Amino acid sequence: MKNRQFSEDQIIKLLQDAKKGEKPVEDLCRDFGCSPASFYAWKKKYGDMAPDEAKRLRRLEKENARLLKIVGQQRLEIDAMKDVIQKKR
C-alpha cells in the first residue's frame, strides 16, 4: 500500500480552510503542497467530515476488506466441496 504524504487530519483541515472561503483553492493547494486534483478527490471522499469520523471510516473500510476476504475464501472452499461431491456421484 502506498504511504500517504498527508494525514487525514491534515486533509480535513485543508478542506475546512477551503470551506471558509478566505483563499482560492489553488492558493490553499500551493501552500499545502498538493495539486488541485488531489484536493477535489479528497473533497469527494471526505466532504464535511470531522477528524474522528474519518478515523471511523478508515476502520470500517479495513473491516470491510477483511470480511470480503473471508467471504471470498469461504466461496472458494464451497466451490471446492461442490466439485468433490460432483466427482463422488
Residue, then its C-alpha position, 0 to 999 in steps of 0.5 A: m500500500k502506498n504511504r500517504q504524504f498527508s494525514e487525514d487530519q491534515i486533509i480535513k483541515l485543508l478542506q475546512d480552510a477551503k470551506k471558509g472561503e478566505k483563499p482560492v483553492e489553488d492558493l490553499c493547494r500551493d501552500f499545502g503542497c498538493s495539486p488541485a486534483s488531489f484536493y477535489a478527490w479528497k473533497k469527494k471522499y471526505g466532504d464535511m467530515a470531522p477528524d474522528e469520523a474519518k478515523r471511523l471510516r478508515r476502520l470500517e473500510k479495513e473491516n470491510a476488506r477483511l470480511l470480503k476476504i473471508v467471504g471470498q475464501q469461504r466461496l472458494e472452499i464451497d466451490a471446492m466441496k461442490d466439485v468433490i461431491q460432483k466427482k463422488r456421484 
